Amino acid sequence: MASQQNCTEPNREDLPLVLLHYQPPFDIHIFKHHLRPYFRLLDPSELPEPTNPFSSRAKSLRALVSVGIFPVTRETLSLLPSLELVVGSSAGVNHIDLQECRRRGIAVTNTGPAFCEDAADYAVALLIDVLRRLSACDRYVRDGLWPEKGDYPLALKLGGKRVGIVGLGNIGSEVAKRLLAFGCSIAYNSRRKKDSVSFPYYANVSDLATNSDVLILCCPLTDETRHMINKDAMNALGKEGVIINIGRGALVDEKELVQFLVNGDIRGAGLDVFENEPHVPEKLYALDNVVLSPHRAVITPESFEAAVKLVLANLKAFFSNEPLLSPVQN
Amino acid sequence: MASQQNCTEPNREDLPLVLLHYQPPFDIHIFKHHLRPYFRLLDPSELPEPTNPFSSRAKSLRALVSVGIFPVTRETLSLLPSLELVVGSSAGVNHIDLQECRRRGIAVTNTGPAFCEDAADYAVALLIDVLRRLSACDRYVRDGLWPEKGDYPLALKLGGKRVGIVGLGNIGSEVAKRLLAFGCSIAYNSRRKKDSVSFPYYANVSDLATNSDVLILCCPLTDETRHMINKDAMNALGKEGVIINIGRGALVDEKELVQFLVNGDIRGAGLDVFENEPHVPEKLYALDNVVLSPHRAVITPESFEAAVKLVLANLKAFFSNEPLLSPVQN
C-alpha cells in the first residue's frame, strides 16, 4: 500500500487545486470520490481551527465547487482574488452571487443538464396529478371513503391542454418533449425567442398566461423573475388555470397564490418549491386542488451521480482550456 | 312546436330500434341526447311494470347498447333472438357474456379508443408517482413533517427503466408512446406478436417480467388473463420491480400482491383497480410504496363525451352496413 501511494503521490502536487465550498455536515464523499483522482481538493472543514479556511492557498485558487446550495457570497468571492470558475452542483444557482461573478468575469456552471430529465418527469407527474386528482384519489381510498361515498368525481383530461412553459431551457425543453407525446400544445416565455423551436413565443408572461390552460415554471430565480407570477399573471391565467412550479418558490407571489387557490380563482397548483422552505403555507393543507411536494423534483440518486460527473467534466474542461459543458449565461 | 313535431314524427317509426341496457339510477341522459335523433330508443325503465322489459319488441331487436358495466348475461341475450350487435360504452367489456355472443355470432364493440388517452395518461402518472413517491411526498408535507424531519428520501428515476406492457392494444400503445418520450425502453406481452411495432415481444408474461423493471397491465380481463400476474410472475419481476394496474383488479392475484408489497418482495405498485371494488385491501393503506386510486384511470368528462359519440358511430355504421369502428375481437 505504501509503495502504491509513493507511486502516485509525487505527481499530486502538479494537480490543479479545487476548493470544495459547502456547509457541514453535508456529505461530500461522492464529490471527493469522483474528483480526487484529478484534483487536489481543499476542504475547509479539514483545516485546523481557527485558520481562515481560504487563507493558505486562496490567492492562487482558480476554481471552486459549490456543493449543494450553501451561499457563495460576494464576501466569499472577495477572499479568492484569482478565482475564474464557480462550478455549481445544482440546477438552480441563485445561491451564487451571479452579479459579482459577472463583474469579475468569473464563469459559473450548473448541473441543469444532469437533473433536467428528473425535473421534467416530476413536472409532468405534478400536472397529471393536479388535473386527474391522483394524490387526492389516493387520500380518498386510504381514508376508506370509496365504499362509503361512492365514485370519486370526474377530473380533467390532459390531452389538448394549452401548456405555457416559463423558461424553455434544459428542463423546459424536456417538459415540452414529454407533453407533446400526451397531445398538449406548447407555448413559452423566456428572456429571448429561441430560433431552434417553433412553439409560439410570448415576451410577456401575462400574455402567455392569457393563452394557456397551464403554466409550468422552469426558469431560474433572478431579480427579473422574482414574483413574476403575480396577481396580474394569475388573473390572466383565469379560473380554469393550473400552475406547476418546479423552479423556485419565489417565482410566484406565494401569498397571492394561496388566496387564488383558496378562493377558486385558479383551478389548481402542483408545487414542489415554496418561498420559505421547508415551511409550506398551512392553508394549502386542506385543499384537494393542490399537490404539495418537498422540493424533490430535481433529485434522484441516478441524476445525483450524473451531476457529480458533470461537475468533474466542467472542471476538467476548464483546466484543459476546453469549452465548459454547462455554463450559466449570467 | 306541434307542427315541428308533426313534421319529424312520421319518420320516427322508420328509425332503427335500439335497446338501452343499464341499471337505474344510472343517468343515461347523455346517451339519449346523442342517440335519439337517429334511433328509436327502448328504455326498459320507461315501460309499465310488470311488463317484461324486452317482450314487446324484443323479437325484432337487432342492437343493444350496454350502458356502464351492468352485466349483459346469457339470460338477457336469450330474450333477444334477433340480436346482432352489443355496443359497449366502456373500455373493458368483461361484463358482457362474450362467449355467448361469439357462439351466436353477435358482434361486440367497446369504447377503448375514446378512453385510451386518459387511461394511458393515468398509467404514466401512477408510474412516476410510485417511482418518485409523489403521493407519499404530498402526505409528508400535509402532515407537517418536512420542517420536523427534514428532506424526504431520494426516490427513483423514470428514464432508462425497462417497461413491460401487458396488452399492447389501444391503451398499451398510447402508454408506450408516452414513455418513449421519457427515455424508457418498451417490451410487451400480448396474445399475438404485432407486426406493426418493433418492441421486443414475450409470449410469456413471466419472461416479460424477468426482463422488465416495470409491468403495466393494460389488457382485458378474460378467462385467460385472470390472475395472470401470480406469484411466479411477481418473483420473475423481482424485488426492484413495480406493477401498474389500470386494467382490471383480477388480472392480478391480489392476495399475493399484498404479500409481495408488505414483505418488500416487489418495490411498489400503482393500482387503479382491485378484485373486489370498492373494497381495497386495508393492509395497503399503511404502505408508502403503493398508490391507490378508485378506478378513475379511464374517465374524464371529455372522454366520456367521446365515448358516447363512438357508441353512436358504431350504431350508425351497423345500420348502414359499414364496418364497425371499434369491434372487440371476441
Interface residues (C-beta under 8 A of the other chain):
Chain A: E117 D118 D121 Y122 V124 A125 L126 I128 D129 R132 R133 L134 S135 C137 D138 R139 Y140 V141 R142 G144 W146 P147 G150 D151 Y152 L154 A155 L156 K157 L158 G159 G160 K177 R178 L180 A181 F182 G183 E277 P278 H279 V280 Y285 V291 L292 S293 P294 H295 R296 I299 T300 P301 E302 S303 F304
Chain B: E117 D118 D121 Y122 V124 A125 L126 I128 D129 R132 R133 L134 S135 C137 D138 R139 Y140 V141 R142 G144 W146 P147 G150 D151 Y152 L154 A155 L156 K157 L158 G159 G160 K177 R178 L180 A181 F182 G183 E277 P278 H279 V280 Y285 V291 L292 S293 P294 H295 R296 I299 T300 P301 E302 S303 F304
